[in-house]
Amino acid sequence: MSIDKKVELLQEIIQADTVNGKEKPSAESFAELFDQAGIETKLVDHDDERASLVAEWEGNKEGKILALTGHFDVVAADDVDEWSYEPFSAEIVDGYMYGRGTSDMKAGLLGLALALVELKEEDFELPGSIRFLGTAGEEIGMLGSKSLTEAGYTEDIDAILIAEPVNPGEINTSHKGSLNYQLTASGQAAHSSTPQEGINAIDLLRQAMDHIQEKMDQVTEDYESDVLGRTLHSFTVIEGGSQENSIPETAIVKANARTIPEFSNEKIIDLLEKIVEEINSKVDGELSLEVTQNSSPVNTPDDSQLVQACLKELGEETEVTSFNAVTDASNFTQVEKDFDMVIYGPGDLALAHSQDEHILVEDYVEFIDHVKAIIKNYFDN
């Protein structure tokens, strides 16, 4: 396939608005690309507008199964007027392609697909299988990876390559988990001139937040991972009250914790539940806890066969380190069999979710060749 065609295909998928919840058209486009190359595909529908995709190329004999994965969805392009170029235009300026999803992570996802297609068209003698997993909903809720894991698509794999953007000169074999939760305080409304007649939900919520942060600060101090560092906890959204002269009946806070295996998501949930139970036993109002996302940390060997395949292509000086965000691997790894993982993709993680998100077109094109070589190295090992 010519470089011009590869660039044209990337422009087409950037121009497709696949903000979380509208992934199906892109999944269908990728399915058509694989079908034309003679690679079997299966659309996994989630609803009328959402789908994930599985494509599988089985080689000439049984062997290792390598998965290639990324997500179709992108975050919303807020403040469109602040962008230098329309966020779904895929405009190329001075060698850079601009648009939502260029770095996170449509260039990586398409690069994986094109590497697979080109190897098939070049009659590469594959001594095993390659399974492409394109997911819906990674940005919010991880619907696709959860569904594909439950359907068994990662229970037999030996390794997985995730094409999220990484820092130049590195590959990643681990990342923290992510735990999102919402805490709701329910009180009783009253006029602010007679606060004793009500139950102030904001006061109740503040009490809970102070207690939670104290406990989470202690967790951060007491537990550390040699690879992933320490737990992080932040309150990120707060809502409450309706007007200045009314005692608020309801107040809500949302929070996020970045987690490590040494103090697991489940331990944090247990800690939060105990705090809520303790406060509820002492006050007239009521606190309720809802966990809205529970993604486990992932830590895989940094000297695996897939790591070695990457280093052989990218150079032994490439740093093997941890990823700063969370990936679909949090769900994919929830199977009995352990498998190797590498996160490596084109783009710049610092540009993910940002205005004027962009990618150097040359990096995207070179990534395709790197993936082809990594695949060959992995199956030669």
QUIGI-V476895 format. One record per residue. N is the residue number from 1. RES is the residue in one small letter. PHI is phi in whole degrees, -180 to 180 (999 if undefined). Layout:
N_RES_PHI + N_RES_PHI
//
This chain:
1_m_999 + 2_s_-71 + 3_i_-61 + 4_d_-59 + 5_k_-68 + 6_k_-62 + 7_v_-68 + 8_e_-62 + 9_l_-64 + 10_l_-65 + 11_q_-59 + 12_e_-63 + 13_i_-78 + 14_i_-69 + 15_q_-70 + 16_a_-82 + 17_d_-76 + 18_t_-117 + 19_v_-55 + 20_n_-36 + 21_g_116 + 22_k_-133 + 23_e_-87 + 24_k_-60 + 25_p_-58 + 26_s_-70 + 27_a_-59 + 28_e_-68 + 29_s_-64 + 30_f_-65 + 31_a_-60 + 32_e_-64 + 33_l_-60 + 34_f_-69 + 35_d_-58 + 36_q_-65 + 37_a_-92 + 38_g_79 + 39_i_-105 + 40_e_-66 + 41_t_-132 + 42_k_-144 + 43_l_-79 + 44_v_-109 + 45_d_-74 + 46_h_-107 + 47_d_-163 + 48_d_-62 + 49_e_-113 + 50_r_-130 + 51_a_-156 + 52_s_-107 + 53_l_-137 + 54_v_-118 + 55_a_-128 + 56_e_-137 + 57_w_-113 + 58_e_-94 + 59_g_-78 + 60_n_-83 + 61_k_-157 + 62_e_-69 + 63_g_-175 + 64_k_-65 + 65_i_-114 + 66_l_-106 + 67_a_-100 + 68_l_-120 + 69_t_-146 + 70_g_-173 + 71_h_-117 + 72_f_-81 + 73_d_-79 + 74_v_-130 + 75_v_-80 + 76_a_-64 + 77_a_-97 + 78_d_-73 + 79_d_51 + 80_v_-55 + 81_d_-65 + 82_e_-86 + 83_w_-75 + 84_s_-72 + 85_y_-136 + 86_e_-52 + 87_p_-65 + 88_f_-117 + 89_s_-92 + 90_a_56 + 91_e_-73 + 92_i_-106 + 93_v_-135 + 94_d_54 + 95_g_87 + 96_y_-107 + 97_m_-99 + 98_y_-104 + 99_g_155 + 100_r_-65 + 101_g_98 + 102_t_-63 + 103_s_-88 + 104_d_-121 + 105_m_-144 + 106_k_-69 + 107_a_-65 + 108_g_-66 + 109_l_-64 + 110_l_-67 + 111_g_-59 + 112_l_-60 + 113_a_-63 + 114_l_-70 + 115_a_-61 + 116_l_-64 + 117_v_-63 + 118_e_-66 + 119_l_-61 + 120_k_-64 + 121_e_-70 + 122_e_-86 + 123_d_60 + 124_f_-61 + 125_e_-81 + 126_l_-84 + 127_p_-92 + 128_g_166 + 129_s_-139 + 130_i_-122 + 131_r_-120 + 132_f_-91 + 133_l_-122 + 134_g_-100 + 135_t_-112 + 136_a_-95 + 137_g_73 + 138_e_-64 + 139_e_-67 + 140_i_-136 + 141_g_93 + 142_m_56 + 143_l_-58 + 144_g_-65 + 145_s_-66 + 146_k_-64 + 147_s_-66 + 148_l_-67 + 149_t_-66 + 150_e_-63 + 151_a_-82 + 152_g_93 + 153_y_-77 + 154_t_-118 + 155_e_-75 + 156_d_-117 + 157_i_-78 + 158_d_-103 + 159_a_-161 + 160_i_-141 + 161_l_-110 + 162_i_-109 + 163_a_-93 + 164_e_-69 + 165_p_-69 + 166_v_-122 + 167_n_-67 + 168_p_-55 + 169_g_81 + 170_e_-143 + 171_i_-129 + 172_n_-124 + 173_t_-125 + 174_s_-158 + 175_h_-159 + 176_k_-67 + 177_g_-86 + 178_s_-139 + 179_l_-127 + 180_n_-104 + 181_y_-147 + 182_q_-124 + 183_l_-114 + 184_t_-114 + 185_a_-105 + 186_s_-114 + 187_g_-123 + 188_q_-144 + 189_a_-70 + 190_a_-162 + 191_h_-73 + 192_s_-67 + 193_s_-79 + 194_t_-132 + 195_p_-61 + 196_q_-68 + 197_e_-83 + 198_g_-120 + 199_i_-127 + 200_n_-78 + 201_a_-66 + 202_i_-67 + 203_d_-60 + 204_l_-63 + 205_l_-66 + 206_r_-61 + 207_q_-60 + 208_a_-67 + 209_m_-63 + 210_d_-61 + 211_h_-67 + 212_i_-63 + 213_q_-65 + 214_e_-60 + 215_k_-68 + 216_m_-70 + 217_d_-62 + 218_q_-69 + 219_v_-61 + 220_t_-59 + 221_e_-73 + 222_d_-88 + 223_y_-125 + 224_e_-148 + 225_s_-99 + 226_d_-60 + 227_v_-97 + 228_l_-104 + 229_g_84 + 230_r_-112 + 231_t_-62 + 232_l_-119 + 233_h_-141 + 234_s_-143 + 235_f_-82 + 236_t_-121 + 237_v_-141 + 238_i_-140 + 239_e_-139 + 240_g_174 + 241_g_80 + 242_s_-128 + 243_q_-158 + 244_e_-66 + 245_n_-104 + 246_s_-126 + 247_i_-71 + 248_p_-69 + 249_e_-87 + 250_t_-137 + 251_a_-145 + 252_i_-133 + 253_v_-129 + 254_k_-115 + 255_a_-145 + 256_n_-136 + 257_a_-119 + 258_r_-100 + 259_t_-112 + 260_i_-129 + 261_p_-60 + 262_e_-68 + 263_f_-141 + 264_s_-70 + 265_n_-55 + 266_e_-64 + 267_k_-67 + 268_i_-67 + 269_i_-60 + 270_d_-62 + 271_l_-62 + 272_l_-64 + 273_e_-62 + 274_k_-68 + 275_i_-65 + 276_v_-62 + 277_e_-63 + 278_e_-65 + 279_i_-67 + 280_n_-60 + 281_s_-75 + 282_k_-116 + 283_v_-123 + 284_d_-85 + 285_g_-77 + 286_e_-144 + 287_l_-104 + 288_s_-133 + 289_l_-117 + 290_e_-131 + 291_v_-85 + 292_t_-103 + 293_q_-155 + 294_n_-135 + 295_s_-112 + 296_s_-77 + 297_p_-68 + 298_v_-130 + 299_n_-142 + 300_t_-117 + 301_p_-59 + 302_d_-95 + 303_d_-130 + 304_s_-71 + 305_q_-61 + 306_l_-70 + 307_v_-61 + 308_q_-63 + 309_a_-64 + 310_c_-68 + 311_l_-65 + 312_k_-62 + 313_e_-87 + 314_l_-90 + 315_g_112 + 316_e_-65 + 317_e_-78 + 318_t_-61 + 319_e_-82 + 320_v_-101 + 321_t_-145 + 322_s_-106 + 323_f_-91 + 324_n_-83 + 325_a_-115 + 326_v_-117 + 327_t_-127 + 328_d_-62 + 329_a_-59 + 330_s_-57 + 331_n_-89 + 332_f_-58 + 333_t_-82 + 334_q_-83 + 335_v_-134 + 336_e_-69 + 337_k_-83 + 338_d_-77 + 339_f_-145 + 340_d_-78 + 341_m_-141 + 342_v_-133 + 343_i_-103 + 344_y_-157 + 345_g_-157 + 346_p_-81 + 347_g_102 + 348_d_-136 + 349_l_-59 + 350_a_-66 + 351_l_-91 + 352_a_-60 + 353_h_70 + 354_s_-97 + 355_q_-67 + 356_d_58 + 357_e_-52 + 358_h_-157 + 359_i_-147 + 360_l_-73 + 361_v_-58 + 362_e_-60 + 363_d_-65 + 364_y_-62 + 365_v_-64 + 366_e_-66 + 367_f_-58 + 368_i_-59 + 369_d_-67 + 370_h_-62 + 371_v_-65 + 372_k_-59 + 373_a_-68 + 374_i_-62 + 375_i_-60 + 376_k_-62 + 377_n_-61 + 378_y_-64 + 379_f_-81 + 380_d_-80 + 381_n_-70
//
